[in-house]
Amino acid sequence: MRIFGVTKIPSTASPEDESFAIFRQDKLANRWRSATFQSIATALTANGGFNSAPMAEFSADNVNQTVNRIIGVLSEVSQLSSTRVSDEMKDRVREMANLCLNIALQFGIHTAELRLSIPDRGEQFTIGEEFHDCQDGEIYKGTVHVVDLVVVPGLQKIGDGRANMTTKHIVVPCGIYPELSR
């Protein structure tokens, strides 16, 4: 599953099962990936903002299409209550789409692998460094529970992209509400 250009990796998947495994296994391929995204980011932000380069136009078109699709869905929902999508909401959607573009570029530029951790409902997890219980905090730390709701996706940094390609560091823990089976 793709979430704003980021590959979601289920906890049951092994790195060998992924189509992007080469970037974990080959340091040169990983450097090329990072350099490619750095070039894209430079092209998009030349002269302090979008320029007239074809890549910048393609990126702006992509953002505009995304904004139009989201506003289209919001408009259909708002019609059910006989209201309309406010201009402020439209501006917020545009800001969100641009932020997502920048986040996706940062995921690509970074030499380490940045990975979102988003477990599925019903999946088991252990409360601790990687997963936080949003309801009871650390009371049940070290115990295994079942995901009821993911509130905050986790962010992991795998290796440094140069010498270390495997060490996992939790940047932001995943915030979870567990099923109430205690």
N, C-alpha and C positions, 0 to 999 in steps of 0.2 A: 504494500500500500504506500502511496506517496502522499506526503503532507507538505505542501508548499516547497516542493523540490527536495525534501528530505526523505530518505528511505526509512520507513518504520521497520524495525527488526523485532519480530516476536521473540520472546525469551526462549522459545523452543528451537529456534532456527540456529544452525551453526554457521560460522563465517564462510565455510566452504559451499554452503547452499546458495549464497548470494551471487548475483551477477557482478557485483562490484568488489569481489574478494581480491582482485588483482591489486587494488590500492592498499590493501592490508599486507599483502605478501611481497610486493615489489616496490622498493624504496624509490627507484627511478620513475616508475609509473605514477607513484604518489606525488613526486616533485613536479612532474609534467601536469598532473591534474591541478595542483595548487597554482602553478605558473599560468595555466590557461585561465583559471578563474581570476587571477590577479590582472591579467590582460583585459578580460571582459570588464572588470570593475573599473579599470583605468579608462577604458573607452567610454563607459557610461557616465563617468564623473569628470571628464575632461572639461577644463575651464570652469570648474566649480558647479557644474550641473549637466543636464543632458545636452549633448551637442547634436549636430545633424548627421553624424555617422550612421550608417545602416544598422549597426548593432543597437545604437541608442533608440532609433526609430522602432526597431523590432521589439525592444524591451518596453518602450512606452505603449506600443500597440497591445502588448501582452497585459500590461497593467490595466489599460483602458478596457479590454475585453473582460478581465476579471472583475473590475469595478462594475461594469454594466451587467454582468451575470448576477452578482451579489445583489445589486440594487433591484434587478428584475425580480428576484425571489422575494426580497423585502417588500416590493410593491404589490406583488400578488397576495402576500400575507396581510399587508395593511388594508387592502381592498375588502378583506373579510370583515374588518371593523369600521369600514367606511371612513378611513383616514388616508393620509398620504405620507410618503417618506419625506422627512424634513430635509432641508438643505444642509443643516448641521450634521445629520446622519450620513448624508451623501459625502460630505467632506471627511467624516471619520472613516468611512469605508475606503475612500481614496488613500488616506493616511495609512490605514491598515495594509492595503495592497502594496504601497511603496515600502513600508516597513518589512513586509514579507519578502519582497525582492531583495532588500538589503541583507536580511537574515540569511536567505538562500545563498547569496554571494559570500557571506562570511563563512558559512559552512563549507563552501568550495575552496575559499582562499586558505583557510587554516590548514597548516601542514599535518596536524593531528586529525584523527577522525572524530568528528563531533556527531553524536548519535542521540536522537530523541528516544526516551524510554516511555512507551505508552502501552501498558498491559491491557489486555482485553477484559471485559467484565466476566467474572467467573474464574479468572486465572489466579493461581496461588502466588503469594509473595511473602517475604519475611520482613517484618518491621525492623528497620535499622537505618544504616547510612544511606542506602539506595532508595528505600521506600519509607515515607513518613505517614503515620496514621493521623489524618486531619481531625479525627474525632477525639481520640484518647491520648494523643501525643506519644510519649515513650513508655507508657505504662506497660504495654505488652511487647516491648522491644525484644527481638530474638524469636518471637513466635510466628508461626505461619498462619496466614489468614487468606481469605478469598476476596478479590476485588469486587466491590459493588459499584463504585464511581471513581473515575480519575478526575481530580480537580486541577492538578498542575502536572504537565508532562515533565519527566525528568530529563536532564541534560548530562550526558557522559562525554568525557574526553578519553579517547583510546590512544595511548602512546603519545609520542611527540612528532611523528611523521618523518623523523630522521633516523635516529639510532634505535629508538624504542617504538615498536609497532603494536604492542600487546597490553601494556599496563593500563588498567581502567581506573580513571579518577572521576568521582561523582562531583560535577560542577553544581548542579541543582537537583536535589532529590525529588522523586516523583511523589506528589501528594495524593493520597488515596483515602477513600472512605471504605472500610471493609464491610463485608456482610455482617449483619448483627446476629452472629451465631455463638456469641460468647456465653 
